[in-house]
Amino acid sequence: MLRISSQLLAEIFAHAREESPRECCGLIGVDGDGAAASVHRVKNVAVNRKTAYFMDAQEQYLAFQAIEDAGHEVGAIYHSHPRSEPVPSPTDVNLAKQWPGMQWLIVGLTGDEPDARTWRIVDTSFHEDPHEVHDGARVDA
C-alpha cells in the first residue's frame, strides 16, 4: 500500500490539472518504510499526449537519480487520465510489462475534483491496491 501525504498528492493533482487535456506523468520516491517521500514530474513526450504518456528519457533518469541520491527508491509511477476514470487502460497495461511489481497511481479529472486510484498491474490483469492519504505528520512508535 502506498502511503502518501495530502501535500504530495496535491502536487500530483496540480500537475494533472496543469497538463490537461494532455496526460501528465512522473515518479514517486518512497522511503524505507514505503511512505511517499517525493514527487518528480517528468515531461510527457508521447506523440499523442492526450491519450498516452511516455516519459522523457533524460528527465526520467534525473528523477531516478534524485530519488536515489535522497536514499529512497521509486515506489510508484503516476499519470493522469484527463477524460476518463482513473482505471488502467490497455496502453497502461502494456506499458506496465516494463515495470514488474510497480504501483501505478492514476489521476482522473472527469469529476469536479481529481480522483486518484492506485493499482498493481500483472501481465494483462490489474487490481486496485488502495493508497492511504495522511496529513504529513510522522508518528514514531
Contacts in CASP RR format, 6 or more apart in sequence:
PFRMAT RR
TARGET T0000
AUTHOR 0000-0000-0000
METHOD contacts of the structure
MODEL  1
MLRISSQLLAEIFAHAREESPRECCGLIGVDGDGAAASVHRVKNVAVNRK
TAYFMDAQEQYLAFQAIEDAGHEVGAIYHSHPRSEPVPSPTDVNLAKQWP
GMQWLIVGLTGDEPDARTWRIVDTSFHEDPHEVHDGARVDA
1 118 0 8 1.000
1 129 0 8 1.000
1 130 0 8 1.000
1 131 0 8 1.000
1 132 0 8 1.000
2 28 0 8 1.000
2 30 0 8 1.000
2 34 0 8 1.000
2 36 0 8 1.000
2 75 0 8 1.000
2 76 0 8 1.000
2 103 0 8 1.000
2 105 0 8 1.000
2 118 0 8 1.000
2 129 0 8 1.000
2 131 0 8 1.000
2 132 0 8 1.000
3 33 0 8 1.000
3 34 0 8 1.000
3 35 0 8 1.000
3 36 0 8 1.000
3 131 0 8 1.000
3 132 0 8 1.000
3 134 0 8 1.000
4 28 0 8 1.000
4 35 0 8 1.000
4 36 0 8 1.000
4 105 0 8 1.000
4 131 0 8 1.000
4 132 0 8 1.000
4 133 0 8 1.000
4 134 0 8 1.000
5 36 0 8 1.000
5 133 0 8 1.000
5 134 0 8 1.000
5 135 0 8 1.000
5 136 0 8 1.000
6 133 0 8 1.000
6 134 0 8 1.000
6 135 0 8 1.000
6 136 0 8 1.000
7 136 0 8 1.000
8 28 0 8 1.000
8 36 0 8 1.000
8 38 0 8 1.000
8 39 0 8 1.000
9 116 0 8 1.000
9 133 0 8 1.000
11 39 0 8 1.000
12 28 0 8 1.000
12 39 0 8 1.000
12 78 0 8 1.000
12 105 0 8 1.000
12 107 0 8 1.000
12 116 0 8 1.000
13 107 0 8 1.000
13 114 0 8 1.000
13 116 0 8 1.000
15 24 0 8 1.000
15 26 0 8 1.000
15 39 0 8 1.000
15 41 0 8 1.000
15 80 0 8 1.000
16 24 0 8 1.000
16 80 0 8 1.000
16 82 0 8 1.000
16 107 0 8 1.000
16 108 0 8 1.000
16 109 0 8 1.000
16 114 0 8 1.000
17 109 0 8 1.000
17 114 0 8 1.000
18 24 0 8 1.000
19 44 0 8 1.000
19 80 0 8 1.000
19 82 0 8 1.000
20 80 0 8 1.000
20 82 0 8 1.000
20 109 0 8 1.000
21 50 0 8 1.000
21 82 0 8 1.000
21 83 0 8 1.000
22 44 0 8 1.000
22 49 0 8 1.000
22 50 0 8 1.000
22 82 0 8 1.000
23 44 0 8 1.000
23 46 0 8 1.000
23 49 0 8 1.000
23 50 0 8 1.000
23 51 0 8 1.000
23 52 0 8 1.000
23 53 0 8 1.000
23 79 0 8 1.000
23 80 0 8 1.000
23 81 0 8 1.000
23 82 0 8 1.000
24 41 0 8 1.000
24 44 0 8 1.000
24 53 0 8 1.000
24 78 0 8 1.000
24 79 0 8 1.000
24 80 0 8 1.000
24 107 0 8 1.000
25 41 0 8 1.000
25 42 0 8 1.000
25 44 0 8 1.000
25 53 0 8 1.000
25 54 0 8 1.000
25 55 0 8 1.000
25 77 0 8 1.000
25 78 0 8 1.000
25 79 0 8 1.000
25 80 0 8 1.000
26 39 0 8 1.000
26 40 0 8 1.000
26 41 0 8 1.000
26 42 0 8 1.000
26 55 0 8 1.000
26 63 0 8 1.000
26 77 0 8 1.000
26 78 0 8 1.000
26 79 0 8 1.000
27 39 0 8 1.000
27 40 0 8 1.000
27 42 0 8 1.000
27 60 0 8 1.000
27 63 0 8 1.000
27 64 0 8 1.000
27 67 0 8 1.000
27 74 0 8 1.000
27 75 0 8 1.000
27 76 0 8 1.000
27 77 0 8 1.000
27 78 0 8 1.000
28 36 0 8 1.000
28 38 0 8 1.000
28 39 0 8 1.000
28 40 0 8 1.000
28 74 0 8 1.000
28 75 0 8 1.000
28 76 0 8 1.000
28 77 0 8 1.000
28 78 0 8 1.000
28 105 0 8 1.000
29 36 0 8 1.000
29 37 0 8 1.000
29 38 0 8 1.000
29 39 0 8 1.000
29 40 0 8 1.000
29 67 0 8 1.000
29 70 0 8 1.000
29 72 0 8 1.000
29 73 0 8 1.000
29 74 0 8 1.000
29 75 0 8 1.000
29 76 0 8 1.000
30 36 0 8 1.000
30 37 0 8 1.000
30 72 0 8 1.000
30 73 0 8 1.000
30 74 0 8 1.000
30 75 0 8 1.000
30 76 0 8 1.000
31 37 0 8 1.000
31 71 0 8 1.000
31 72 0 8 1.000
32 72 0 8 1.000
32 73 0 8 1.000
34 75 0 8 1.000
36 75 0 8 1.000
36 76 0 8 1.000
37 70 0 8 1.000
37 72 0 8 1.000
38 66 0 8 1.000
38 67 0 8 1.000
38 70 0 8 1.000
38 72 0 8 1.000
39 78 0 8 1.000
40 63 0 8 1.000
40 66 0 8 1.000
40 67 0 8 1.000
41 59 0 8 1.000
41 63 0 8 1.000
42 55 0 8 1.000
42 56 0 8 1.000
42 59 0 8 1.000
42 60 0 8 1.000
42 63 0 8 1.000
43 55 0 8 1.000
43 56 0 8 1.000
43 59 0 8 1.000
44 53 0 8 1.000
44 54 0 8 1.000
44 55 0 8 1.000
44 56 0 8 1.000
44 79 0 8 1.000
45 54 0 8 1.000
45 55 0 8 1.000
45 56 0 8 1.000
46 52 0 8 1.000
46 53 0 8 1.000
46 54 0 8 1.000
50 82 0 8 1.000
50 83 0 8 1.000
51 91 0 8 1.000
52 91 0 8 1.000
53 79 0 8 1.000
64 74 0 8 1.000
67 73 0 8 1.000
67 74 0 8 1.000
74 102 0 8 1.000
75 102 0 8 1.000
75 103 0 8 1.000
76 102 0 8 1.000
76 103 0 8 1.000
76 104 0 8 1.000
76 105 0 8 1.000
76 118 0 8 1.000
77 99 0 8 1.000
77 102 0 8 1.000
77 103 0 8 1.000
77 104 0 8 1.000
77 105 0 8 1.000
78 104 0 8 1.000
78 105 0 8 1.000
78 106 0 8 1.000
78 107 0 8 1.000
79 92 0 8 1.000
79 104 0 8 1.000
79 106 0 8 1.000
79 107 0 8 1.000
80 106 0 8 1.000
80 107 0 8 1.000
80 108 0 8 1.000
80 109 0 8 1.000
81 87 0 8 1.000
81 89 0 8 1.000
81 106 0 8 1.000
81 107 0 8 1.000
81 108 0 8 1.000
81 109 0 8 1.000
81 110 0 8 1.000
82 108 0 8 1.000
82 109 0 8 1.000
83 109 0 8 1.000
83 110 0 8 1.000
84 108 0 8 1.000
84 110 0 8 1.000
85 108 0 8 1.000
85 110 0 8 1.000
85 115 0 8 1.000
86 106 0 8 1.000
86 107 0 8 1.000
86 108 0 8 1.000
86 115 0 8 1.000
86 116 0 8 1.000
86 117 0 8 1.000
87 106 0 8 1.000
87 117 0 8 1.000
87 119 0 8 1.000
88 96 0 8 1.000
88 104 0 8 1.000
88 106 0 8 1.000
88 119 0 8 1.000
88 121 0 8 1.000
88 126 0 8 1.000
92 104 0 8 1.000
92 106 0 8 1.000
92 121 0 8 1.000
93 121 0 8 1.000
93 124 0 8 1.000
93 126 0 8 1.000
96 102 0 8 1.000
96 104 0 8 1.000
96 121 0 8 1.000
96 122 0 8 1.000
96 126 0 8 1.000
97 123 0 8 1.000
100 122 0 8 1.000
101 120 0 8 1.000
101 122 0 8 1.000
102 121 0 8 1.000
103 118 0 8 1.000
103 119 0 8 1.000
103 120 0 8 1.000
103 129 0 8 1.000
104 118 0 8 1.000
104 119 0 8 1.000
104 120 0 8 1.000
104 121 0 8 1.000
105 116 0 8 1.000
105 117 0 8 1.000
105 118 0 8 1.000
105 119 0 8 1.000
105 131 0 8 1.000
106 116 0 8 1.000
106 117 0 8 1.000
106 118 0 8 1.000
106 119 0 8 1.000
107 114 0 8 1.000
107 115 0 8 1.000
107 116 0 8 1.000
108 114 0 8 1.000
108 115 0 8 1.000
108 116 0 8 1.000
116 131 0 8 1.000
117 128 0 8 1.000
117 130 0 8 1.000
117 131 0 8 1.000
118 128 0 8 1.000
118 129 0 8 1.000
118 130 0 8 1.000
118 131 0 8 1.000
119 126 0 8 1.000
119 127 0 8 1.000
119 128 0 8 1.000
119 129 0 8 1.000
120 126 0 8 1.000
120 127 0 8 1.000
120 129 0 8 1.000
END
